[in-house]
Amino acid sequence: MTTEMQGAARTYDVRTYGCQMNVHDSERISGLMEDAGYVRATDADAPDVVVFNTCAVRENADNRLYGNLGHLRPTKLKNPGMQIAVGGCLAQKDKGDIVKKAPWVDVVFGTHNIGSLPAMLERARHNEEAQVEILESLEVFPSTLPTKRESAYAGWVSISVGCNNTCTFCIVPSLRGKEKDRRPGDILSEVRALVAEGVLEVTLLGQNVNSYGVEFGDRLAFGKLLRACGEVEGLERVRFTSPHPKDFTDDVIAAMAETPNVCHSLHMPLQSGSDRVLKAMRRSYRQEKYLGIIEKVRAAMPDAAITTDIIVGFPGETDEDFEQTLEVVRQARFSSAFTFQYSKRPGTPAATMDDQLPKAVVQARYERLIATLEDITWAENKKLVGEKVEVLVAVGEGRKDERTGRMSGRARDGRLVHFSTGGLAPRPGDIVETVITYAAPHHLNADGDPLSHRRTRAGDVWESGRTPKLKGVALGLPSIGVPAPLPPATEGCAL
């Protein structure tokens, strides 16, 4: 049956919340949908299928999802053929409760069976009832699925999924499962395939990248993988996220320092600077070890930009504990930080701990932390004024670029740079060298003419309107092509 016989292709839209793992999973969802014959909806069109890829880390995640589902209900009432699917960590957590709370949802799928989505949508259409399928363990490593990449010049590459840690505040291990590692050869094959499509930068992705290799018994596997990425011709930048301080080894620092295309940027979650709180969090390192890692990284790479995660207001955190966090922040001199007020998540040990702190106390500490961080990040950024930087031109990084006439991108150390084009016409994916003229706490400006502009294959790909799309094994997909549109309802609605 051809597409023409079936009518116009059905459209889809994927809406993503949460971490980089979710962003990459959404690329896989898009790849699956397009392999099944759907096309991405334009901004002007109401999509035939809306997929929510959810996060469960923060307390307001539930409210955000159900609020958005509520906003979609009137649209679906007007368009009975429309379908709504909910996946990701919140779907894994709430399971069938989602269709009880929002009975107009058609499909609920979990973190372990993304590949089932197109088939579940088809079953829901055929059976005219909601389909809920949540697996408790990984069905297939997600990187074997087709992936529609969002960027022409930078790509995520998963090296592992899941997590073996038991942090008391974190719900992720129960939703993503135990760590599963990909074989190095499979990872490098994907990296080479991306580079062949024009990609210049890859980010190696995992819940805990530097415990990579635990499954096949090689504690030094991650450092070896970084060095192997250094041998991929045409790959200009390698990043990774996120490591865990308890597993961070000196060989990784050496690999970063000695492999030219590995960027001198490191995201190292701190969470708290208090040994007492770290113990309560079940974070298997202490302040001294954390700062020791930072010291070693800076000794090997003085230009390294180090970022972090910090939680304020963990149950039982005292003023003294919080002061210890501020002290680590002052010593570590982070270039930026993701900061969070502690959020109670049902199902985690921390949710039932005594001494949950009043909101006003947490808010006051949070504001002090932000002020301290901004003083430090601004001071660190000011050190770069007058320095030459290499910028990978990006899409959508600068919200004021149209008004200021600048473009934006990331320096090799990960800092955001807004730069004047000086009459040149760089494209996203091209490389520009320029000199920093102004520093703010969260970005750098380069307002002089660029020193150089290098056109790249990635820029060619962006200009052509393409993004890399890697094929995979699409398990469980119907092979009949584009799903047929549902006939218009003659009376009532499909809810």
Secondary structure, DSSP 8 states (H G I E B T S, - for coil): --HHHH-S--EEEEEE-SSHHHHHHHHHHHHHHHHTT-EE--TTS--SEEEEEE--SSTTHHHHHHHHHHHHHHHHHH-TT-EEEEEEHHHHHHTTHHHHH-TT--EEE-TT-GGGHHHHHHHHHHHTS-EEE--SS-SS-GGGS-EE-S-SSEEEEESEES-----TT--HHHHH-S-EE--HHHHHHHHHHHHHTT--EEEEE-TTGGGTTGGGT-TTHHHHHHHHHTTSTT--EEEEE---GGG--HHHHHHHHH-TTB-SEEE---B-S-HHHHHHHT-S--HHHHHHHHHHHHHH-TT-EEEEEEEE--TT--HHHHHHHHHHHHHHT-SEEEEEE----TTSGGGG-S----HHHHHHHHHHHHHHHHHHHHHHHHTTTT-EEEEEE-SS--TTHHHHTEEEEEETTS-EEEEE-TT----TT-EEEEE--EE-SS-EEE-S--SEEE--HHHHHHHHT---EE----TT--SS-S-------SSS---
